[in-house]
């Protein structure tokens, strides 16, 4: 049996975990939500690199895994090289599906929903130039969306009128004819049904989670199976969780146990 470590700043990576469950139903998953540092978008590149290397190293010491998924767009644009240099195992990151947007958009007007940090990264600019150069890309750096997704999984109803106002540059009066939206943050697929409810019919909402799951399956196929018997799933948070009852109920739909405080928390706080 094999196990993957999936790490994010909060619950957003659960959208990736859900896709992994579908693609690799027998895979054990250790999920780490670094909610003590949520959101990652306000951190510097140096801070993120140091933090993620430490979190992965300590997490692997108490839950050995065969691969690591950085289920955060902001972190993936910064830390993958450092993780691959440090750990002798597959490291999978998240790529905004801009290439797919360039393939499916008929109006050639594409919305890019992401954190402010992600939309300004040179890596994302290169993706646009390489795969969607003939498209008009409308970037929206909306940190509030990740907060809404966090609240939703803690049992707080989504205010769709607030969503409608946030997405006004894409779908409001006088907006260009957006027919495709890239979900450039792993939190955003958790709001997909809400996005669809406040947007015109027929919009393509592009989520990278299925592609991440397929990539994980590919790299794990090259890793020898463990000989230490069945492996358990686990969910860890680096700070106490509000709304734990609603979150635990959601985790159960993904076959996860109740969340625990990350075992290295005391050391983390001391850093």
LOLUMVEX-61185 format. One record per residue: x, y, z of N, C-alpha, C in turn; residue in one letter. Coordinates in Angstrom, 2 decimals, always signed. Atoms other than C-alpha are relative to their C-alpha. Layout:
N
ATOM|X|Y|Z|X|Y|Z|X|Y|Z|A
...
***
This chain:
271
ATOM|+0.85|-1.19|+0.00|+0.00|+0.00|+0.00|+0.88|+1.25|+0.00|X
ATOM|-0.75|-1.24|+0.08|+1.09|+3.58|-0.59|-0.80|+1.13|+0.66|X
ATOM|+0.67|-1.16|-0.62|+0.35|+6.93|+1.03|+0.61|+1.28|-0.56|X
ATOM|-0.44|-1.31|+0.49|+0.55|+10.52|-0.20|-0.24|+1.04|+1.07|X
ATOM|+0.17|-1.17|-0.86|+1.06|+13.67|+1.82|-0.53|+1.14|-0.86|X
ATOM|+0.59|-1.15|+0.70|-1.22|+16.49|+0.62|+0.01|+1.17|+0.97|X
ATOM|-0.17|-1.13|-0.91|-0.46|+19.90|+2.07|-0.50|+1.29|-0.64|X
ATOM|+0.53|-1.28|+0.46|-2.16|+23.29|+1.79|-0.04|+0.94|+1.21|X
ATOM|+0.11|-0.97|-1.09|-2.66|+26.45|+3.83|-1.31|-0.16|+0.76|X
ATOM|+1.30|+0.18|-0.65|-6.19|+25.34|+4.72|-0.74|-1.16|-0.61|X
ATOM|+0.82|+1.11|+0.49|-9.07|+23.24|+3.40|-0.03|-0.08|-1.52|X
ATOM|+0.06|+0.00|+1.47|-8.55|+24.12|-0.27|+0.51|-1.27|-0.62|X
ATOM|-0.57|+1.22|+0.54|-6.41|+21.07|-0.86|-0.92|-1.20|+0.08|X
ATOM|+0.98|+1.10|-0.03|-9.41|+18.91|-0.01|-0.66|-0.18|-1.36|X
ATOM|+0.51|+0.18|+1.37|-10.60|+19.59|-3.56|+0.91|-0.94|-0.78|X
ATOM|-0.96|+0.91|+0.61|-7.42|+17.85|-4.70|-0.14|-1.39|+0.60|X
ATOM|+0.15|+1.30|-0.67|-7.85|+15.09|-2.11|-1.23|-0.74|-0.53|X
ATOM|+1.20|+0.63|+0.54|-11.36|+14.45|-3.45|+0.27|-0.63|-1.36|X
ATOM|-0.34|+0.55|+1.31|-10.02|+13.99|-6.98|+0.92|-1.20|+0.13|X
ATOM|-0.91|+1.14|-0.23|-7.27|+11.71|-5.66|-0.79|-1.21|+0.47|X
ATOM|+0.84|+1.12|-0.46|-9.89|+9.59|-3.89|-0.67|-0.69|-1.19|X
ATOM|+0.67|+0.56|+1.17|-11.68|+9.13|-7.21|+0.97|-0.78|-0.88|X
ATOM|-0.98|+0.60|+0.90|-8.55|+8.31|-9.20|+0.76|-1.16|+0.65|X
ATOM|-0.80|+1.00|-0.74|-6.70|+6.29|-6.52|-0.73|-0.38|+1.28|X
ATOM|+0.81|+0.28|-1.19|-9.35|+4.89|-4.16|+0.70|-0.80|+1.09|X
ATOM|-0.71|+0.81|-1.00|-6.90|+2.54|-2.42|+1.15|+0.75|+0.66|X
ATOM|-1.13|-0.75|-0.53|-4.31|+5.23|-1.70|-0.34|+0.60|+1.36|X
ATOM|+0.15|-0.68|-1.28|-3.90|+6.35|+1.90|+0.48|+1.44|-0.15|X
ATOM|-0.32|-1.42|+0.10|-3.73|+10.12|+2.39|+0.23|+0.58|+1.39|X
ATOM|-0.22|-0.84|-1.18|-2.19|+12.26|+5.11|-0.16|+1.45|-0.47|X
ATOM|+0.30|-1.38|+0.42|-3.63|+15.77|+4.78|+0.46|+0.96|+1.09|X
ATOM|-0.48|-1.01|-0.94|-1.90|+18.72|+6.44|-0.51|+1.37|-0.44|X
ATOM|+0.51|-1.35|+0.25|-3.71|+22.07|+6.61|+0.76|+0.97|+0.90|X
ATOM|-0.80|-0.96|-0.78|-1.35|+24.84|+7.69|-0.82|+1.25|+0.28|X
ATOM|+0.91|-1.12|-0.24|-4.19|+27.02|+8.92|+0.59|+1.06|+0.92|X
ATOM|-0.67|-1.01|-0.82|-1.87|+28.76|+11.38|+0.61|+1.10|-0.87|X
ATOM|-0.61|-0.96|+0.92|-0.38|+30.49|+8.33|-0.94|+0.39|-1.14|X
ATOM|+0.96|-0.35|+1.05|-3.54|+30.87|+6.24|-0.21|+1.52|-0.01|X
ATOM|-0.27|+0.56|+1.33|-3.46|+32.46|+3.71|+1.48|+0.13|-0.36|X
ATOM|-1.39|-0.05|+0.43|-0.11|+31.74|+2.08|+0.31|+1.21|-0.88|X
ATOM|-0.23|-1.08|+0.95|-0.59|+34.58|-0.37|+0.64|+1.24|+0.58|X
ATOM|-0.59|-1.20|-0.60|+0.56|+37.20|+2.13|+1.44|-0.23|+0.47|X
ATOM|-1.37|+0.32|-0.42|+3.91|+35.44|+2.78|+1.00|+0.24|-1.13|X
ATOM|-1.05|-0.16|+1.00|+7.20|+36.12|+1.03|+0.43|-1.36|-0.54|X
ATOM|-0.48|+1.26|+0.59|+8.80|+33.51|-1.22|+0.96|-0.71|+0.95|X
ATOM|-0.95|+0.61|-0.93|+11.59|+32.94|+1.31|-0.72|-0.62|+1.19|X
ATOM|+0.76|+0.54|-1.13|+9.11|+32.48|+4.16|-0.73|-1.28|-0.39|X
ATOM|+0.73|+1.18|+0.45|+7.02|+30.03|+2.15|+0.92|-1.19|-0.20|X
ATOM|-0.93|+1.10|+0.24|+10.01|+27.98|+1.11|+0.47|-0.62|+1.31|X
ATOM|-0.45|+0.50|-1.30|+11.33|+27.69|+4.66|-1.12|-0.76|+0.71|X
ATOM|+1.14|+0.61|-0.69|+7.88|+26.88|+6.02|-0.36|-1.36|-0.59|X
ATOM|+0.42|+1.25|+0.64|+7.00|+24.20|+3.48|+1.04|-1.09|+0.14|X
ATOM|-1.05|+1.01|-0.19|+10.36|+22.44|+3.69|-0.08|-0.56|+1.42|X
ATOM|+0.11|+0.46|-1.38|+9.99|+22.29|+7.47|-1.25|-0.86|+0.21|X
ATOM|+1.25|+0.74|-0.19|+6.35|+21.15|+7.39|+0.06|-1.38|-0.64|X
ATOM|-0.09|+1.29|+0.68|+7.01|+18.41|+4.86|+0.96|-0.92|+0.74|X
ATOM|-1.00|+0.83|-0.68|+10.12|+17.18|+6.66|-0.55|-0.58|+1.30|X
ATOM|+0.54|+0.47|-1.29|+8.41|+16.97|+10.06|-1.21|-0.90|-0.21|X
ATOM|+1.18|+0.85|+0.26|+5.19|+15.53|+8.63|+0.42|-1.40|-0.42|X
ATOM|-0.47|+1.31|+0.46|+7.08|+12.74|+6.88|+0.63|-0.80|+1.13|X
ATOM|-0.62|+0.72|-1.11|+8.80|+11.90|+10.16|-1.03|-0.76|+0.84|X
ATOM|+1.01|+0.74|-0.78|+5.50|+10.87|+11.79|-1.07|-0.66|-0.87|X
ATOM|+0.86|+0.74|+0.93|+3.49|+9.82|+8.72|+0.79|-0.24|-1.29|X
ATOM|-0.79|+0.29|+1.21|+5.86|+8.25|+6.17|-0.91|-0.09|-1.23|X
ATOM|+0.79|-0.03|+1.23|+4.59|+8.82|+2.64|+0.90|-0.28|-1.20|X
ATOM|-0.71|+0.35|+1.22|+5.56|+7.92|-0.91|+0.06|+1.13|-1.01|X
ATOM|+0.01|-1.16|+0.90|+4.83|+11.25|-2.59|-0.60|+1.17|+0.77|X
ATOM|+0.53|-1.23|-0.62|+4.01|+14.84|-1.67|-0.73|+0.80|-1.07|X
ATOM|+0.75|-0.89|+0.88|+1.34|+17.01|-3.28|-0.11|+1.36|+0.69|X
ATOM|+0.16|-1.37|-0.49|+1.63|+20.75|-2.72|-1.29|+0.53|-0.63|X
ATOM|+1.33|-0.29|+0.54|-2.09|+21.46|-3.14|-0.37|+1.47|+0.18|X
ATOM|+0.18|-1.45|-0.14|-1.73|+25.23|-3.24|+0.69|+0.66|-1.18|X
ATOM|-0.59|-0.66|+1.17|-1.20|+27.34|-6.35|+1.09|+0.98|+0.40|X
ATOM|-0.99|-0.99|-0.42|+0.63|+30.10|-4.49|+1.31|-0.66|+0.38|X
ATOM|-1.21|+0.70|-0.44|+3.08|+27.69|-2.85|+0.67|-0.72|-1.16|X
ATOM|-0.58|+0.76|+1.11|+3.54|+25.64|-6.02|+0.85|+0.87|-0.92|X
ATOM|-0.79|-0.88|+0.86|+4.85|+28.66|-7.90|+1.34|+0.37|+0.63|X
ATOM|-1.18|-0.44|-0.74|+7.58|+29.05|-5.26|+0.89|-1.14|+0.49|X
ATOM|-0.78|+0.92|-0.85|+8.64|+25.92|-3.38|+0.36|-1.35|-0.64|X
ATOM|-0.18|+1.35|+0.53|+8.69|+22.92|-5.72|+1.47|-0.36|-0.18|X
ATOM|-1.42|+0.31|+0.22|+12.37|+23.14|-6.64|+0.70|-0.30|+1.32|X
ATOM|-0.63|+0.23|-1.31|+13.41|+23.38|-2.98|-0.41|-1.34|+0.58|X
ATOM|+0.46|+1.29|-0.52|+11.27|+20.39|-2.03|+0.62|-1.16|-0.76|X
ATOM|-0.58|+1.08|+0.81|+12.56|+18.28|-4.91|+1.49|-0.17|+0.28|X
ATOM|-1.42|+0.10|-0.34|+16.14|+19.10|-3.94|+0.20|-0.64|+1.36|X
ATOM|-0.14|+0.46|-1.39|+15.48|+18.11|-0.32|-0.48|-1.44|+0.20|X
ATOM|+0.64|+1.28|-0.28|+13.32|+14.98|-0.55|+0.09|-0.94|-1.20|X
ATOM|-0.17|+1.00|+1.05|+13.96|+11.81|-2.53|-1.30|-0.75|-0.22|X
ATOM|+1.31|+0.57|+0.32|+10.38|+11.20|-3.60|-0.70|+0.92|-0.97|X
ATOM|+0.72|-0.88|+0.93|+7.92|+12.52|-6.16|-0.65|+1.18|+0.73|X
ATOM|+0.64|-1.21|-0.50|+6.77|+16.09|-5.50|-0.89|+0.54|-1.11|X
ATOM|+0.97|-0.44|+1.01|+3.62|+17.14|-7.36|-0.56|+1.35|+0.41|X
ATOM|+0.55|-1.32|-0.28|+2.48|+20.74|-7.59|-1.27|+0.26|-0.78|X
ATOM|+1.25|-0.41|+0.63|-0.54|+22.61|-8.86|+0.31|+1.02|-1.10|X
ATOM|-0.16|-0.93|+1.12|-0.67|+24.37|-12.23|-1.37|+0.51|-0.41|X
ATOM|+1.29|-0.50|+0.46|-3.55|+26.69|-13.14|-0.27|-0.49|-1.43|X
ATOM|+0.28|+0.60|+1.32|-5.30|+25.10|-16.17|-0.19|+1.04|-1.10|X
ATOM|+0.07|-1.04|+1.04|-4.56|+28.03|-18.47|+0.11|-0.62|-1.39|X
ATOM|-0.11|+0.68|+1.30|-3.56|+25.66|-21.27|-1.37|-0.51|-0.45|X
ATOM|+1.34|+0.49|+0.34|-7.01|+24.04|-21.15|-0.92|+1.16|-0.38|X
ATOM|+0.81|-1.17|+0.33|-8.61|+27.49|-21.16|+0.24|+0.45|-1.43|X
ATOM|-0.32|-0.37|+1.37|-6.79|+28.30|-24.38|-0.57|-0.95|-1.02|X
ATOM|+0.55|+1.01|+0.91|-8.15|+25.09|-25.89|-1.52|+0.06|-0.11|X
ATOM|+1.47|+0.11|+0.00|-11.82|+25.39|-24.89|-0.73|+1.32|-0.19|X
ATOM|+0.72|-1.27|+0.09|-12.62|+29.11|-24.92|-0.32|+0.33|-1.46|X
ATOM|+0.42|-0.40|+1.34|-14.62|+30.11|-27.97|-0.02|+1.53|-0.14|X
ATOM|+0.03|-1.46|+0.07|-15.00|+33.79|-27.10|+1.40|+0.60|+0.10|X
ATOM|-1.39|-0.41|-0.21|-11.24|+33.99|-26.35|+0.11|+1.05|+1.10|X
ATOM|-0.05|-0.85|-1.19|-12.05|+35.89|-23.15|-0.10|-0.92|+1.21|X
ATOM|-0.14|+0.97|-1.09|-10.98|+34.01|-20.03|+0.20|+0.73|+1.32|X
ATOM|-0.21|-0.51|-1.34|-11.31|+34.83|-16.36|+1.01|-0.87|+0.74|X
ATOM|-0.96|+0.73|-0.83|-8.50|+33.86|-14.00|-0.23|+0.40|+1.45|X
ATOM|+0.22|-0.23|-1.43|-9.57|+33.59|-10.37|+1.16|-0.60|+0.76|X
ATOM|-1.16|+0.49|-0.76|-6.61|+33.29|-8.02|+0.26|+0.96|+1.15|X
ATOM|-0.44|-0.95|-1.01|-4.90|+34.89|-5.08|+0.80|+1.10|-0.69|X
ATOM|-0.78|-1.10|+0.57|-3.17|+38.20|-5.64|+1.43|-0.43|-0.28|X
ATOM|-1.37|+0.47|+0.18|+0.17|+36.43|-5.23|+0.13|-0.84|-1.27|X
ATOM|-0.09|+0.89|+1.16|-0.59|+33.83|-7.90|-0.11|+0.76|-1.32|X
ATOM|+0.22|-0.66|+1.29|-1.87|+36.17|-10.61|+1.19|+0.85|-0.43|X
ATOM|-1.15|-0.84|+0.36|+1.35|+38.22|-10.45|+1.29|-0.79|-0.17|X
ATOM|-1.23|+0.79|+0.12|+3.85|+35.33|-10.51|+0.44|-0.07|-1.46|X
ATOM|-0.50|+0.15|+1.37|+6.09|+35.23|-13.62|-0.38|-1.33|-0.63|X
ATOM|+0.36|+1.31|+0.53|+5.26|+31.53|-13.96|-1.37|+0.03|-0.67|X
ATOM|+1.35|-0.09|+0.56|+1.59|+32.32|-14.55|+0.01|+0.85|-1.27|X
ATOM|-0.11|-0.82|+1.21|+2.52|+35.02|-17.04|+0.53|-0.83|-1.17|X
ATOM|-0.56|+0.86|+1.06|+4.57|+32.46|-18.98|-1.05|-0.98|-0.52|X
ATOM|+1.07|+0.90|+0.44|+1.62|+30.05|-19.05|-0.94|+0.72|-0.96|X
ATOM|+0.90|-0.76|+0.87|-0.57|+32.76|-20.54|+0.63|+0.24|-1.37|X
ATOM|-0.69|-0.28|+1.27|+2.02|+33.65|-23.19|+0.15|-1.26|-0.85|X
ATOM|-0.25|+1.24|+0.73|+2.64|+30.01|-24.10|-1.27|-0.67|-0.51|X
ATOM|+1.18|+0.81|+0.33|-0.88|+28.57|-24.13|-1.27|+0.80|-0.29|X
ATOM|+1.22|-0.78|+0.23|-3.39|+31.42|-24.35|+0.34|+1.41|-0.47|X
ATOM|-0.48|-1.31|+0.44|-1.58|+34.23|-26.12|-1.06|+0.79|-0.75|X
ATOM|+1.02|-0.70|+0.77|-4.58|+35.01|-28.31|-1.27|+0.24|+0.80|X
ATOM|+1.16|-0.22|-0.86|-6.97|+35.16|-25.36|+0.17|+1.28|+0.81|X
ATOM|-0.01|-1.09|-0.97|-7.89|+38.18|-23.31|-0.20|-0.63|+1.37|X
ATOM|+0.08|+0.58|-1.34|-7.16|+37.08|-19.74|-0.36|+1.11|+0.98|X
ATOM|+0.41|-0.96|-1.02|-8.99|+38.92|-16.98|+0.36|-0.58|+1.37|X
ATOM|-0.40|+0.56|-1.29|-7.12|+38.23|-13.73|-0.73|+0.69|+1.15|X
ATOM|+0.62|-0.53|-1.21|-8.95|+38.65|-10.44|+0.69|-0.61|+1.21|X
ATOM|-0.62|+0.47|-1.24|-6.88|+38.38|-7.28|-0.94|+0.24|+1.15|X
ATOM|+1.09|-0.13|-0.98|-9.57|+37.68|-4.71|+0.26|-0.88|+1.22|X
ATOM|-0.25|+0.81|-1.19|-8.29|+36.48|-1.33|-1.27|-0.32|+0.78|X
ATOM|+1.25|+0.24|-0.73|-11.82|+36.74|+0.05|-0.64|-1.33|-0.40|X
ATOM|+0.61|+1.25|+0.44|-12.88|+33.71|-2.03|+0.50|-1.19|+0.82|X
ATOM|-0.53|+1.10|-0.81|-10.56|+31.39|-0.09|-0.59|+0.05|+1.40|X
ATOM|+0.62|-0.12|-1.31|-11.97|+32.76|+3.15|-1.43|-0.53|-0.02|X
ATOM|+1.37|+0.48|+0.12|-15.51|+32.05|+1.94|-0.02|-1.53|-0.06|X
ATOM|-0.07|+1.46|+0.08|-14.52|+28.47|+1.07|+0.31|-0.60|+1.37|X
ATOM|-0.30|+0.46|-1.35|-13.00|+28.02|+4.53|-1.25|+0.06|+0.87|X
ATOM|+1.22|-0.16|-0.80|-16.19|+29.34|+6.11|-1.05|-1.03|-0.39|X
ATOM|+1.00|+0.96|+0.47|-18.37|+27.07|+3.97|+0.20|-1.36|+0.64|X
ATOM|-0.26|+1.32|-0.56|-16.66|+23.94|+5.24|-0.10|+0.00|+1.52|X
ATOM|+0.26|-0.09|-1.44|-17.10|+25.21|+8.80|-1.48|+0.21|+0.29|X
ATOM|+1.44|-0.05|-0.21|-20.85|+25.36|+8.27|-0.63|+1.36|-0.18|X
ATOM|+0.55|-1.34|+0.20|-21.27|+29.06|+7.43|-0.54|+0.11|-1.42|X
ATOM|+0.58|-0.07|+1.35|-23.68|+29.56|+4.49|+0.71|+1.02|-0.88|X
ATOM|-0.62|-0.91|+0.96|-22.25|+31.17|+1.37|-0.99|+1.10|-0.38|X
ATOM|+0.79|-1.15|+0.43|-23.58|+34.65|+0.64|+0.22|+0.18|-1.50|X
ATOM|-0.19|-0.04|+1.44|-24.11|+34.39|-3.10|-0.05|+1.41|-0.56|X
ATOM|-0.01|-1.39|+0.46|-24.81|+38.10|-3.43|+1.40|+0.59|+0.15|X
ATOM|-1.40|-0.43|-0.15|-21.31|+38.72|-2.08|+0.84|-0.58|-1.14|X
ATOM|-0.72|+0.60|+1.12|-19.98|+36.27|-4.66|-0.28|+0.73|-1.31|X
ATOM|+0.39|-0.70|+1.24|-21.91|+38.02|-7.41|+0.75|+1.33|-0.12|X
ATOM|-0.70|-1.29|+0.01|-20.33|+41.34|-6.43|+1.49|-0.20|-0.25|X
ATOM|-1.42|+0.26|+0.20|-16.83|+39.86|-6.27|+0.31|-0.34|-1.46|X
ATOM|-0.22|+0.43|+1.38|-17.22|+38.38|-9.76|-0.60|+0.96|-1.03|X
ATOM|+0.60|-0.99|+0.91|-18.82|+41.51|-11.25|+0.92|+0.34|-1.18|X
ATOM|-0.85|-0.30|+1.17|-15.72|+42.24|-13.42|-0.08|-1.06|-1.10|X
ATOM|+0.14|+1.06|+1.01|-16.39|+38.91|-15.18|-1.39|-0.06|-0.59|X
ATOM|+1.36|+0.27|+0.46|-20.16|+38.79|-15.39|-0.98|+1.16|+0.20|X
ATOM|+0.88|-1.13|-0.25|-21.55|+42.19|-14.40|-0.33|+0.76|-1.27|X
ATOM|+0.36|-0.82|+1.17|-23.10|+44.79|-16.74|+1.25|+0.59|-0.67|X
ATOM|-1.12|-0.55|+0.74|-20.66|+45.80|-19.46|+1.25|-0.85|+0.00|X
ATOM|-1.17|+0.88|-0.04|-18.29|+42.92|-18.74|+0.19|-0.67|-1.36|X
ATOM|-0.24|+0.72|+1.26|-16.63|+41.20|-21.72|-0.61|-1.39|+0.05|X
ATOM|+0.69|+1.29|+0.10|-18.02|+37.87|-22.91|+0.91|-1.13|+0.48|X
ATOM|-0.80|+1.07|-0.59|-16.22|+35.53|-20.54|-0.75|-1.32|-0.15|X
ATOM|+0.65|+1.30|+0.11|-16.99|+31.92|-21.44|+0.78|-1.10|+0.72|X
ATOM|-0.85|+0.98|-0.67|-14.21|+30.20|-19.47|+0.65|+0.67|+1.20|X
ATOM|-0.63|-0.54|-1.21|-12.93|+30.71|-15.93|+0.96|-1.04|+0.56|X
ATOM|-1.02|+0.85|-0.60|-9.70|+29.23|-14.58|-0.07|+0.17|+1.52|X
ATOM|-0.01|-0.02|-1.46|-9.94|+28.31|-10.90|+1.44|-0.18|+0.44|X
ATOM|-1.43|+0.01|-0.27|-6.40|+29.24|-9.93|+0.35|-0.08|+1.47|X
ATOM|-0.24|+0.23|-1.42|-6.69|+28.38|-6.24|-0.77|-1.25|+0.37|X
ATOM|+0.67|+1.28|-0.30|-7.52|+24.95|-4.82|-1.21|+0.17|+0.91|X
ATOM|+1.21|-0.26|-0.79|-10.07|+26.52|-2.47|-1.24|+0.17|-0.89|X
ATOM|+1.14|-0.46|+0.78|-12.24|+27.67|-5.36|-0.94|-1.10|-0.50|X
ATOM|+0.95|+1.05|+0.39|-13.64|+24.31|-6.57|-1.01|-0.34|+1.09|X
ATOM|+0.95|+0.23|-1.09|-15.28|+24.05|-3.14|-1.22|+0.92|-0.13|X
ATOM|+1.09|-0.96|+0.22|-17.46|+26.97|-4.30|-0.63|-0.15|-1.39|X
ATOM|+0.42|+0.11|+1.40|-18.21|+25.62|-7.78|-1.50|+0.11|-0.17|X
ATOM|+1.45|-0.08|+0.17|-21.94|+25.14|-7.30|-0.50|+1.42|+0.25|X
ATOM|+0.38|-1.39|-0.26|-22.15|+28.67|-5.91|+0.38|+0.90|-1.17|X
ATOM|-0.40|-0.76|+1.18|-20.20|+30.10|-8.84|-1.00|-0.20|-1.14|X
ATOM|+0.93|+0.30|+1.09|-22.52|+28.36|-11.29|-1.35|+0.68|+0.22|X
ATOM|+1.30|-0.58|-0.30|-25.56|+29.75|-9.50|-0.06|+1.50|-0.28|X
ATOM|+0.01|-1.45|+0.18|-24.48|+33.38|-9.98|+0.64|+0.45|-1.32|X
ATOM|-0.64|-0.32|+1.28|-22.98|+33.19|-13.48|-0.90|-0.45|-1.16|X
ATOM|+0.79|+0.41|+1.15|-24.42|+32.83|-16.99|+0.15|-1.49|-0.27|X
ATOM|-0.12|+1.42|+0.35|-25.16|+29.30|-18.21|+1.05|-0.22|-1.07|X
ATOM|-0.95|+0.37|+1.05|-22.56|+27.54|-20.30|+1.43|+0.41|+0.23|X
ATOM|-1.39|-0.38|-0.29|-19.45|+28.98|-18.65|+0.81|-1.25|+0.36|X
ATOM|-0.91|+1.09|-0.37|-16.53|+26.52|-18.48|+0.76|+0.41|+1.27|X
ATOM|-0.74|-0.23|-1.24|-15.16|+26.35|-14.92|+1.10|-1.06|+0.07|X
ATOM|-1.12|+0.94|+0.14|-11.70|+24.77|-15.07|+0.71|-0.22|+1.33|X
ATOM|-0.59|+0.43|-1.27|-10.40|+22.88|-12.04|+1.17|-0.93|-0.32|X
ATOM|-1.18|+0.81|+0.30|-6.89|+21.41|-12.09|+0.07|-1.29|+0.81|X
ATOM|-0.10|+1.15|-0.91|-7.63|+18.77|-9.42|+0.05|-1.36|-0.71|X
ATOM|-0.09|+1.30|+0.68|-8.35|+15.84|-11.80|+1.35|-0.24|-0.65|X
ATOM|-1.32|+0.15|+0.63|-5.10|+16.49|-13.67|+1.08|-0.26|+1.05|X
ATOM|-0.96|+0.25|-1.08|-3.18|+16.61|-10.38|-0.09|-1.45|+0.44|X
ATOM|+0.19|+1.39|-0.42|-4.69|+13.27|-9.37|+0.59|-0.97|-1.02|X
ATOM|-0.58|+0.87|+1.03|-3.71|+11.73|-12.70|+1.52|+0.03|+0.04|X
ATOM|-1.46|-0.10|-0.10|-0.16|+13.03|-12.33|+0.51|-0.76|+1.22|X
ATOM|-0.40|+0.76|-1.19|+0.04|+11.60|-8.82|-0.04|-1.49|-0.27|X
ATOM|+0.09|+1.42|+0.35|-1.14|+8.23|-10.11|+1.18|-0.43|-0.85|X
ATOM|-1.12|+0.32|+0.89|+1.55|+8.33|-12.77|+1.30|-0.14|+0.78|X
ATOM|-1.28|+0.06|-0.72|+4.43|+9.09|-10.40|+0.00|-1.12|+1.03|X
ATOM|+0.05|+1.07|-0.99|+3.23|+6.62|-7.77|+0.14|-1.38|-0.65|X
ATOM|-0.14|+1.29|+0.69|+3.12|+3.84|-10.37|+1.46|-0.40|-0.13|X
ATOM|-1.43|+0.27|+0.11|+6.91|+4.12|-10.47|+0.67|-0.20|+1.36|X
ATOM|-0.52|+0.16|-1.36|+7.29|+3.83|-6.67|-0.33|-1.40|+0.50|X
ATOM|+0.28|+1.36|-0.50|+7.66|+0.31|-5.17|-0.99|+0.06|+1.17|X
ATOM|+0.95|+0.02|-1.12|+4.84|-0.67|-2.77|+0.71|-0.22|+1.32|X
ATOM|-0.54|+0.20|-1.34|+5.48|-0.60|+0.94|-0.26|-1.43|+0.47|X
ATOM|+0.18|+1.33|-0.59|+5.81|-3.76|+3.00|-0.45|+0.08|+1.45|X
ATOM|+0.36|-0.18|-1.41|+4.47|-2.34|+6.26|-1.50|-0.08|+0.24|X
ATOM|+1.42|+0.25|-0.24|+0.83|-3.38|+5.86|-0.88|+1.20|-0.30|X
ATOM|+0.95|-1.09|+0.28|-2.27|-1.16|+5.71|+0.47|+1.32|+0.60|X
ATOM|-0.35|-1.34|-0.46|-1.70|+2.57|+6.06|-1.27|+0.79|+0.26|X
ATOM|+1.19|-0.75|-0.37|-4.16|+4.90|+7.74|-0.01|+1.39|-0.62|X
ATOM|+0.17|-1.40|+0.38|-5.55|+8.21|+6.55|+0.13|+0.87|+1.25|X
ATOM|-0.10|-0.92|-1.13|-4.99|+11.26|+8.73|-0.23|+1.42|-0.51|X
ATOM|+0.19|-1.42|+0.31|-5.93|+14.95|+8.79|+0.55|+0.81|+1.16|X
ATOM|-0.63|-0.83|-1.03|-3.84|+17.50|+10.67|-0.17|+1.48|-0.33|X
ATOM|+0.03|-1.46|+0.12|-4.27|+21.23|+11.26|+1.07|+0.57|+0.93|X
ATOM|-1.09|-0.56|-0.80|-1.46|+23.43|+12.56|-0.49|+1.01|+1.03|X
ATOM|+0.60|-0.86|-1.03|-3.85|+25.54|+14.68|-1.38|-0.56|+0.31|X
ATOM|+1.35|+0.48|-0.32|-7.13|+24.80|+16.48|-1.00|+0.40|-1.07|X
ATOM|+0.97|-0.18|+1.09|-10.09|+24.52|+14.11|-1.33|+0.50|+0.56|X
ATOM|+1.35|-0.45|-0.31|-13.28|+26.55|+14.40|-0.99|-0.77|-0.87|X
ATOM|+1.01|+0.72|+0.77|-16.48|+24.83|+13.29|+0.40|-1.43|-0.28|X
ATOM|-0.55|+1.34|+0.22|-14.90|+21.42|+13.78|-1.09|-1.03|-0.32|X
ATOM|+1.05|+0.99|+0.24|-18.24|+19.58|+13.77|-0.39|-0.04|-1.47|X
ATOM|+0.36|-0.04|+1.43|-19.22|+20.74|+10.27|+1.16|-0.49|-0.85|X
ATOM|-1.16|+0.43|+0.76|-15.68|+20.20|+9.01|+0.18|-1.50|+0.08|X
ATOM|-0.13|+1.45|-0.16|-15.56|+16.69|+10.45|-1.02|-0.73|-0.85|X
ATOM|+1.03|+0.62|+0.83|-18.83|+15.88|+8.69|+0.40|+0.03|-1.47|X
ATOM|-0.46|-0.08|+1.39|-17.39|+17.09|+5.38|+1.14|-0.97|-0.24|X
ATOM|-1.12|+0.92|+0.16|-14.18|+15.14|+5.90|-0.47|-1.44|-0.11|X
ATOM|+0.52|+1.37|+0.05|-16.23|+12.00|+6.46|-0.50|-0.36|-1.39|X
ATOM|+0.45|+0.29|+1.37|-17.66|+12.34|+2.93|+1.17|-0.38|-0.90|X
ATOM|-1.21|+0.37|+0.75|-14.07|+11.95|+1.69|+0.73|-1.17|+0.66|X
ATOM|-0.55|+1.15|-0.73|-13.46|+8.98|+4.03|+1.20|+0.37|+0.87|X
ATOM|-1.04|-0.44|-0.91|-11.22|+11.02|+6.31|-0.49|-0.07|+1.44|X
ATOM|+0.36|-0.08|-1.42|-11.15|+10.78|+10.11|-0.11|+1.45|+0.46|X
ATOM|+0.08|-1.35|-0.57|-11.73|+13.77|+12.38|+1.38|+0.64|+0.02|X
ATOM|-1.30|-0.68|+0.01|-8.99|+16.41|+12.26|+0.68|-0.02|+1.36|X
ATOM|-0.81|-0.06|-1.20|-6.17|+16.45|+14.78|+0.93|+1.20|-0.08|X
ATOM|-1.03|-1.03|+0.01|-3.68|+19.08|+15.86|+1.30|-0.63|-0.48|X
ATOM|-1.25|+0.50|+0.57|-0.46|+18.64|+13.92|+0.98|-0.37|+1.11|X
ATOM|-0.84|+0.44|-1.12|+1.95|+16.62|+16.15|+1.22|+0.86|+0.28|X
ATOM|-1.17|-0.86|-0.21|+4.84|+19.02|+15.63|-0.37|+1.43|+0.34|X
ATOM|+0.50|-1.35|-0.16|+2.73|+22.02|+16.61|+0.83|+0.84|+0.97|X
ATOM|-0.77|-0.75|-0.99|+4.76|+23.01|+19.68|+1.31|+0.51|-0.61|X
ATOM|-1.23|-0.40|+0.67|+7.94|+23.06|+17.63|-0.27|+1.08|-1.05|X
ATOM|+0.36|-0.96|+1.04|+6.15|+24.98|+14.88|-0.20|+1.39|+0.61|X
ATOM|+0.28|-1.28|-0.66|+4.97|+27.70|+17.27|+1.30|+0.65|+0.46|X
ATOM|-1.27|-0.52|-0.52|+8.50|+28.05|+18.63|+0.90|+0.56|-1.08|X
ATOM|-0.87|-0.46|+1.08|+9.98|+28.78|+15.21|-0.11|+1.52|-0.20|X
***
